[in-house]
Amino acid sequence: MMEEKRPVVSIVTPVYNVEKFIRETMDSVRAQTYEDWELLLVEDGSTDGTPEVIRGYLEETGEGRIRLIRQEKNAGAARARNRGVKEARGRYLAYVDADDLWAPEKLERQLQFMAEKNAAFCFTGYEFADENGKGTGKIVKVPGTINYKEALKNTTIFTSTVMFDVEQIPKEELEMPVIKSEDTALWWKVLRSGRVAYGLNENLVKYRRAGKSLSSNKLEAIRRIWNLYRKAEGMSILNSCWHFCFWAIRAVKRRV
């Protein structure tokens, strides 16, 4: 009797000026204990040596599961991710940002969990890391489930932890809006339809925070979440303020 073929996980990564980090990210994907995956690197017009680093890596490793997709010009992370999703071939769709790192068992554990829950939308816990990719010890724990109303107050769903089953949620529904915090806008759009996201409370991802200062990151996060409430969700100022208070409390707890 022939062994049943395991489903492929398509992993989408927008790539822009990450020559310092992209090798480590590719290494963390190649180290996965679940081996049926494809990695779609959507190169979004980098002005540094990122394309050369990727091409050199592919020549060195001979890795046929990694595809380099070139955008004609820089179009932003949302369009880059949408391009990757469009070209994805797998049953499952995952994301990893070009400077983040996965634990070796990330895909295997998440797929097991999704099968157990019959989940169409899943996310995991994660750990903040420094510029060198070293964990800081600050681990973000996630709830067992989160619905639309809860997600508006709690943006704990982190892009590099997310996985979708495209047999349950068609790819056409997973197009990211071209807006700042496009990932959060997509999670809300999916959950608004009545679906629930399932949280696997295990630390399987390192979120590398590099570049900007913490204060500038916080200000940018505030601008983005307010913009999402007002423009993506069409909330009134009063309703936006109400949800923003809950978001701010949880955001502080995640980072303290």
matplotlib code that plots the C-alpha trace (Angstrom):
import matplotlib.pyplot as plt

x = [0.0, 1.4, 2.1, -0.2, 1.6, 2.0, 0.6, 3.0, 3.3, 3.9, 5.9, 5.8, 8.5, 8.7, 12.3, 13.7, 17.2, 17.8, 21.3, 22.3, 19.5, 18.1, 20.6, 19.7, 16.0, 16.5, 18.6, 15.7, 13.3, 15.7, 16.1, 12.4, 11.6, 8.6, 10.3, 7.4, 7.5, 8.3, 9.8, 8.7, 11.1, 9.5, 12.4, 10.9, 13.5, 16.3, 19.0, 21.6, 23.2, 20.1, 19.5, 23.2, 23.1, 20.0, 21.4, 24.7, 22.9, 20.9, 24.0, 25.8, 22.9, 21.3, 18.0, 15.2, 12.4, 13.3, 12.0, 13.2, 10.5, 11.6, 9.3, 9.9, 10.0, 9.5, 5.8, 5.7, 5.2, 1.5, 1.9, 5.0, 3.1, 0.1, 2.4, 3.8, 0.4, -0.8, 2.2, 1.9, 1.3, 0.7, -2.4, -1.1, 0.1, 2.6, 4.5, 8.0, 9.4, 12.9, 14.7, 12.7, 13.6, 11.7, 12.3, 13.0, 9.7, 7.6, 5.8, 5.5, 3.9, 1.6, 0.4, -0.3, -2.2, -4.3, -5.2, -6.3, -8.5, -9.6, -8.3, -8.3, -6.4, -3.6, -1.0, 1.7, 3.6, 6.9, 9.9, 11.4, 15.0, 17.8, 19.5, 21.7, 18.7, 19.3, 16.2, 15.6, 13.6, 10.4, 8.0, 4.5, 1.9, -1.2, -4.9, -6.4, -8.8, -9.4, -12.5, -13.0, -14.2, -11.3, -8.8, -9.7, -8.5, -5.6, -3.1, -1.2, -1.3, 2.2, 2.8, 5.7, 3.6, 0.5, -0.7, -3.8, -5.4, -6.3, -8.7, -10.9, -10.0, -9.5, -6.4, -8.6, -9.8, -6.2, -5.2, -3.7, -5.1, -2.5, -2.4, 0.0, -0.3, -1.7, -1.2, -3.4, -5.9, -6.0, -6.4, -9.4, -10.9, -10.7, -12.2, -14.9, -16.5, -17.2, -14.1, -12.0, -8.2, -6.6, -3.6, -0.8, 0.7, 4.3, 7.3, 8.2, 9.3, 11.9, 10.8, 13.9, 13.6, 16.4, 16.9, 14.5, 14.5, 11.8, 10.2, 9.9, 8.5, 5.9, 4.9, 4.6, 2.5, 0.1, -0.3, -0.9, -3.4, -5.4, -5.3, -6.7, -9.6, -10.5, -9.9, -9.8, -12.7, -14.5, -14.9, -16.1, -13.6, -15.3, -15.3, -11.7, -10.7, -12.5, -10.7, -7.4, -7.3, -7.6, -4.9, -2.5, -2.8, -2.1, 0.7, 2.5, 2.1, 3.7, 6.7, 7.4]
y = [0.0, 3.4, 5.9, 8.9, 12.0, 14.7, 18.1, 20.9, 24.1, 27.2, 29.7, 33.3, 35.9, 39.5, 40.4, 43.9, 45.0, 42.1, 41.0, 40.7, 38.4, 36.4, 33.5, 32.8, 32.9, 30.4, 28.2, 28.1, 27.0, 24.4, 23.0, 22.1, 18.6, 18.7, 18.6, 19.0, 22.8, 25.4, 28.9, 31.7, 34.7, 37.7, 40.1, 43.5, 45.7, 45.6, 48.2, 46.3, 42.9, 40.8, 39.3, 38.2, 36.7, 34.6, 33.5, 32.5, 30.6, 28.7, 27.8, 26.6, 24.5, 23.4, 23.9, 23.2, 24.0, 27.7, 29.9, 33.5, 35.7, 39.1, 42.1, 44.7, 47.5, 48.0, 47.7, 47.1, 44.1, 43.7, 43.4, 41.2, 38.8, 38.8, 37.9, 35.0, 33.7, 33.8, 31.6, 29.2, 25.6, 24.1, 23.2, 25.2, 28.8, 30.2, 33.4, 34.1, 37.6, 37.9, 38.5, 36.2, 32.7, 29.4, 26.7, 23.4, 21.8, 24.8, 23.4, 19.9, 21.0, 23.5, 21.0, 18.5, 21.1, 22.2, 18.6, 18.1, 21.2, 21.0, 24.6, 26.8, 29.6, 29.1, 31.1, 30.3, 31.9, 33.6, 35.2, 38.6, 38.5, 41.0, 42.1, 39.0, 36.7, 35.8, 35.4, 38.0, 35.6, 37.7, 35.1, 36.0, 33.5, 33.2, 32.3, 29.0, 30.8, 34.3, 35.7, 38.9, 41.0, 39.7, 40.4, 44.0, 44.5, 42.1, 42.1, 39.1, 37.3, 37.7, 37.2, 34.8, 32.4, 32.3, 29.3, 28.9, 25.9, 27.0, 24.1, 25.8, 29.4, 30.0, 32.0, 34.6, 35.5, 35.8, 38.9, 41.4, 45.0, 47.6, 49.5, 49.8, 46.8, 44.8, 41.6, 42.6, 43.9, 40.5, 38.6, 40.9, 40.4, 36.6, 36.6, 39.1, 36.4, 34.4, 32.2, 31.6, 31.5, 28.8, 29.6, 27.0, 28.3, 27.2, 29.4, 28.4, 31.7, 34.4, 37.9, 39.9, 43.5, 45.4, 48.9, 51.4, 52.4, 51.1, 54.5, 55.0, 51.4, 52.2, 55.5, 53.7, 50.9, 53.5, 55.2, 51.9, 50.5, 53.8, 53.9, 50.3, 51.1, 54.2, 53.3, 49.4, 48.8, 52.2, 52.7, 55.9, 57.9, 56.8, 53.1, 53.4, 54.9, 52.1, 49.3, 51.2, 51.2, 47.4, 47.1, 49.4, 47.5, 44.2, 45.6, 46.9, 43.5, 41.8, 43.9, 44.4]
z = [0.0, -1.0, 1.8, 1.6, 0.4, 3.1, 2.3, 1.2, 3.3, 1.2, 3.1, 1.9, 2.7, 1.4, 1.0, 1.1, 2.2, 4.5, 3.5, 7.2, 8.2, 5.2, 5.4, 9.0, 8.1, 5.2, 7.5, 10.1, 7.4, 6.0, 9.5, 9.8, 11.0, 8.6, 5.2, 2.7, 2.2, -0.3, 0.5, -1.8, -1.4, -3.0, -3.7, -3.6, -5.3, -2.6, -3.0, -0.9, -1.6, -0.7, -4.2, -4.4, -0.9, -1.9, -5.2, -3.6, -0.9, -3.5, -5.4, -2.2, -0.9, -4.2, -2.3, -4.8, -2.3, -2.3, -5.1, -5.7, -7.2, -8.4, -8.3, -11.1, -8.5, -4.8, -4.1, -0.3, 1.9, 1.3, -2.5, -2.1, 0.2, -2.2, -5.1, -3.0, -2.0, -5.7, -6.7, -3.7, -4.5, -1.1, 0.9, 3.8, 3.7, 6.3, 6.6, 7.9, 7.8, 6.3, 9.6, 11.9, 13.0, 13.4, 15.9, 14.0, 15.1, 14.2, 11.1, 12.5, 15.8, 14.1, 11.5, 14.3, 16.3, 13.2, 12.5, 16.1, 16.0, 12.4, 12.3, 9.2, 10.9, 13.5, 15.2, 17.9, 20.7, 20.1, 21.7, 21.2, 20.0, 19.7, 16.5, 16.6, 16.8, 20.4, 22.5, 25.2, 27.4, 26.8, 25.5, 24.3, 25.3, 23.2, 24.0, 22.9, 20.5, 19.3, 17.5, 15.7, 18.6, 20.8, 18.0, 17.8, 21.3, 21.2, 18.3, 19.7, 16.3, 14.9, 11.2, 11.4, 13.5, 11.2, 9.1, 7.0, 5.5, 2.0, 1.5, 4.2, 3.4, -0.3, -1.3, -2.9, 0.6, 1.9, -0.1, 2.3, 2.1, 0.8, 4.1, 7.0, 9.3, 6.4, 8.2, 11.1, 8.7, 7.0, 10.3, 11.2, 7.7, 8.0, 11.5, 10.6, 8.5, 11.7, 11.7, 14.8, 15.0, 17.1, 19.3, 19.9, 23.1, 22.4, 21.7, 18.1, 16.6, 17.4, 16.5, 15.7, 16.6, 14.8, 13.6, 15.1, 18.7, 21.0, 21.3, 17.6, 17.2, 19.8, 18.1, 14.8, 16.3, 17.8, 14.4, 12.6, 15.0, 15.1, 11.3, 11.2, 13.5, 11.6, 8.0, 7.7, 10.1, 9.7, 13.5, 15.0, 17.1, 20.3, 19.3, 18.2, 21.6, 23.4, 21.5, 21.6, 25.4, 25.5, 22.8, 24.6, 27.9, 26.2, 24.0, 27.1, 28.8, 25.9, 25.9, 29.7]

ax = plt.figure().add_subplot(projection="3d")
ax.plot(x, y, z, "-o")
ax.set_aspect("equal")
plt.show()
